[in-house]
Amino acid sequence: MKWKRSERLVDMTRHLLEHPHSLIPLTFFSERYHAAKSSISEDLTIVKETFEENGTGKLITVSGAAGGVKYIPHVTETEVREVMALMKESLGRSDRLLPGGYLYMTDFLGNPSIMDRIGKVFASAFSETEIDVIMTVATKGISIAHAIARHLNVPVVVVRRDSKVTEGSTVSINYVSGSTRRIQTMVLSKRSMKSGQRVLITDDFMKAGGTMAGMKSLLEEFDCELAGIAVLVEAEHAEEVLVDDYLSLVKLRAMNEKDRTIELEEGNYFTKGGN
């Protein structure tokens, strides 16, 4: 099959978007489209300029025999603020109020379109960070973890509250909940991670950071390194937070169950180095 340039550009763009952070040799495209490498290089230049002009991301060229091109997803500041505004509008509805200072977020976390946008926002923030694995706690953090992993092209591991026979042998730790100060347990399969991996941990909601601190302790048991922390919503902290250097998209400033009001503001995404 002889590909026209317009057809090559469409298919090439699709392939790059579906394989972020993957080094793709020029020979792959050359053989796929039955075209000279010089023609492929010209096509990639067009794609690169379009990506950068539209804020879609960066196309990095790696020279040498083992070289190729790599697509790095990126979002603009405007896009991040749009996502933040969407979150504040959706999560700020009074019918989301739950006792104890929590928000009902299950439907929001189950929306694939919104989660994909959030995943790209966090992936953009950590695009220059070496990350091997995304870690989260079952169950509400799973959709966020997979959304971020999709744009960083790394696997997800899920920490559980109790051991499952399907997990095989496990490592468990006890940690103190930051908000309730109760002793709780985390369990992770020994096959989930390899020693020395760099891990991004994430969750949907953070009060005092006890769950995040627990995951950090679990990383030490696997001899892995913390690469970053991504939080969808953080609560206003009346006490000391147990973790630092985290990124959040939205902060829950206040909730009034009597007046049925929720006060949300932008998180620390920009002040802590996102974008």
Buried (B, 14 or more C-beta within 10 A) or exposed (E): EEBEEEEBBEBBBEBBBEEBBEBBBBEBBBEBBEBEEEBBBEBBEBBBEEBEEEEBBEBEEEEEEEEBBBBBBBBEEEBBBBBBEBBBEBBBEEEBBEEEBBBEBEEBBEEEEBBBBBBBBBBBBBBEEEBBBBBBBEEBBBBBBBBBBBBBBBBBBBBBEEBEEEBEEBBBBEBBBBBEEEEBEBBBBEEBBEEEBBBBBBBBBBBBBBBBBBBBEBBEBBEBBBBBBBBBBBBEBEEEBBBEEBBBBBBBEEBEEEEEEBEBEBBBBBEBEBB
